[in-house]
């Protein structure tokens, strides 16, 4: 176990969760407030999606990202900002005509997923490292090798740290390939994602296998969705990783008890400290992850 564990709070995501919990933040003001609350509870990093204010659905609107980031910075807190760059990869196909995209499709190339990153230059942005059958219907998440290389190259030019989102072992294999090609600067940062249908299942043995595949000197974190989120905190910390919690991945503090982002961070703090670990500050996180404060 690491001496100091970095906690990331994934505040809202893009899933259809706003009708399932009143605690899921939607407006820029709500998302920024949750970022501050998560920071005060012990999170060193906040991972940010934005949502259409009218519909509550995920959005790629640069103005919404700008408002969230400005609101956070205006508070003066020293939190590490991690913006998603995964929006724009959704393809929903017609079962009878697979070449025909249908409602729910939001598919653009790798560079068109980055305008908010180019403008706002966050500390970190995500880079999804592979395509995925998403859920039980006809939706796919698309991230091809060409898209990934183009995105990695542009993120590198911007001086932003990519968080390599790993949904299965093949994703990790290709992420390591991009490192070998010089597209990812040292030290690389991985997020090992478990339990998302149909990526890697939340199996401790599989997590250990992925950890074994990481290159020397890599920084990494892991999370699992739903009821596995909080138990995954302990498992990840025990294996030497950093942790992620938040309403993007799980809505409950315990069975039937809905959570806020701050409460999930507080519970993660309790778990890590009960295991004998300490909670990393944003300053410590920046030093470990190789970030320069902007």
Residue pairs with C-beta under 8 A, 6 or more apart in sequence:
1 237
1 238
1 240
1 275
1 276
1 277
2 237
2 240
2 241
2 242
2 277
3 277
3 278
4 277
4 278
4 279
4 280
4 284
4 288
5 237
5 242
5 243
5 272
5 277
5 278
5 279
5 280
6 44
6 45
6 221
6 242
6 243
6 280
6 284
6 285
6 288
6 289
7 42
7 43
7 44
7 45
7 242
7 243
7 244
7 245
7 265
7 268
7 269
7 272
7 279
7 280
8 43
8 44
8 45
8 46
8 47
8 82
8 221
8 242
8 243
8 244
8 245
8 246
9 34
9 35
9 38
9 39
9 41
9 43
9 45
9 46
9 47
9 244
9 245
9 246
9 261
9 264
9 265
10 47
10 223
10 244
10 245
10 246
10 247
10 248
10 249
11 25
11 31
11 34
11 35
11 38
11 46
11 47
11 48
11 49
11 246
11 247
11 248
11 261
12 24
12 25
12 26
12 31
12 34
12 48
12 49
12 50
12 51
12 247
12 248
13 49
13 58
13 246
13 247
13 248
13 249
14 49
14 51
14 57
14 58
14 59
14 84
14 87
15 58
15 248
16 57
17 24
17 247
17 251
18 24
18 26
18 51
18 56
19 56
20 251
21 247
21 251
21 258
22 258
23 247
23 251
23 258
23 259
23 260
23 261
24 247
24 251
25 31
25 33
25 34
25 247
25 261
26 51
26 53
26 56
27 51
27 53
28 50
28 53
28 64
28 67
28 68
28 71
29 71
31 48
31 50
31 51
31 68
32 67
32 68
32 71
32 72
32 75
34 247
34 260
34 261
34 262
35 46
35 48
35 68
35 72
35 77
35 79
36 72
36 75
36 77
36 79
37 260
37 261
37 262
38 46
38 79
38 246
38 261
38 262
38 265
39 46
39 77
39 79
39 282
40 77
40 262
41 261
41 262
41 263
41 265
41 266
41 269
42 265
42 266
42 268
42 269
42 279
43 79
43 265
44 79
44 80
44 279
44 280
44 281
44 282
44 284
44 285
45 79
45 80
45 81
45 82
45 123
45 124
45 282
45 285
46 72
46 79
46 80
46 81
46 82
47 82
47 83
47 84
47 126
47 244
47 246
47 248
48 65
48 68
48 69
48 81
48 82
48 83
48 84
49 58
49 84
49 87
49 248
50 58
50 59
50 61
50 64
50 65
50 68
51 57
51 58
51 59
51 64
52 58
52 59
52 61
53 64
58 87
59 87
60 87
60 88
60 106
60 113
60 115
60 116
62 115
62 116
62 119
65 83
65 116
65 120
66 116
66 119
66 120
69 81
69 83
69 120
69 122
72 79
72 81
78 282
78 283
78 293
79 282
80 123
80 124
80 282
80 285
80 286
80 289
80 291
81 122
81 123
81 124
82 122
82 123
82 124
82 125
82 126
82 163
83 116
83 117
83 120
83 122
83 124
83 125
83 126
84 125
84 126
85 113
85 114
85 116
85 117
85 125
85 126
85 127
85 128
85 151
85 155
86 113
86 126
86 128
86 141
86 143
86 165
87 106
87 113
88 106
88 107
88 108
88 112
88 113
89 106
89 107
89 113
89 128
89 141
89 142
89 143
90 104
90 105
90 106
90 107
90 134
90 139
90 140
90 141
90 142
91 101
91 105
91 107
91 139
91 140
91 141
91 142
92 101
92 102
92 103
92 104
92 105
92 137
92 138
92 139
92 140
93 99
93 100
93 101
93 102
93 138
93 140
94 100
94 101
94 102
94 138
95 138
101 107
102 138
104 139
107 142
109 147
109 150
110 143
110 146
110 147
110 148
110 149
110 150
110 151
110 154
111 150
111 151
111 154
113 151
114 125
114 151
114 154
114 155
117 125
117 155
117 158
117 160
118 154
118 158
121 158
121 159
121 160
121 294
122 160
123 160
123 161
123 286
123 291
123 294
124 160
124 161
124 162
124 163
124 189
124 289
124 291
125 155
125 160
125 161
125 162
125 163
126 162
126 163
126 165
126 191
127 148
127 151
127 152
127 155
127 162
127 163
127 164
127 165
128 141
128 143
128 148
128 165
128 167
128 171
129 143
129 148
129 164
129 165
129 166
129 167
129 171
129 172
129 174
129 175
129 178
130 143
130 148
130 166
130 167
130 168
130 170
130 171
130 174
131 140
131 141
131 142
131 143
131 144
132 140
132 141
132 167
132 168
132 196
132 198
132 199
133 139
133 140
133 197
133 198
134 140
134 141
134 196
134 197
134 198
135 197
136 197
145 174
148 174
148 178
149 178
149 181
149 183
151 162
152 162
152 178
152 183
152 184
153 183
155 162
156 162
156 183
156 184
156 185
159 292
161 185
161 189
161 289
161 290
161 291
162 184
162 189
163 189
163 190
163 191
164 175
164 178
164 184
164 188
164 189
164 190
164 191
165 171
165 191
165 193
166 172
166 175
166 190
166 191
166 192
166 193
166 200
166 210
167 193
167 196
167 199
167 200
168 199
168 200
169 200
169 206
169 209
169 210
169 213
171 199
172 190
172 192
172 210
172 213
172 214
173 213
175 184
175 188
175 190
176 213
176 215
178 184
179 188
179 215
185 290
186 217
186 290
187 217
187 218
187 219
187 289
187 290
188 215
188 217
188 218
188 219
189 218
189 219
189 220
189 289
190 214
190 218
190 219
190 220
190 221
191 220
191 221
191 222
191 223
191 244
192 200
192 207
192 210
192 211
192 220
192 221
192 222
192 223
192 241
193 199
193 200
193 222
193 223
194 200
194 201
194 202
194 203
194 206
194 207
194 222
194 223
194 224
194 225
194 228
194 232
195 201
195 202
195 224
195 225
195 226
195 228
196 225
200 206
200 207
200 210
202 224
202 225
202 228
202 232
204 235
207 222
207 235
207 236
207 239
208 239
211 220
211 239
211 240
211 241
214 220
219 242
219 288
219 289
220 241
220 242
221 236
221 241
221 242
221 243
221 244
222 232
222 235
222 236
222 239
222 241
222 243
222 244
223 229
223 232
223 236
223 243
223 244
223 245
223 249
224 231
224 232
224 249
225 249
225 250
226 249
226 250
227 250
227 252
227 255
229 245
229 249
229 250
229 264
230 245
230 250
230 264
230 267
230 268
230 271
232 243
233 243
233 245
233 267
233 268
233 271
233 272
234 271
234 275
236 242
236 243
237 243
237 271
237 272
237 275
237 277
238 275
242 280
243 268
243 272
245 261
245 264
245 265
245 267
245 268
246 261
246 264
246 265
247 259
247 260
247 261
247 264
250 259
250 264
251 258
251 259
252 258
252 259
253 259
253 263
253 264
253 267
259 267
269 279
272 278
272 279
273 279
280 288
285 291
286 292
286 293
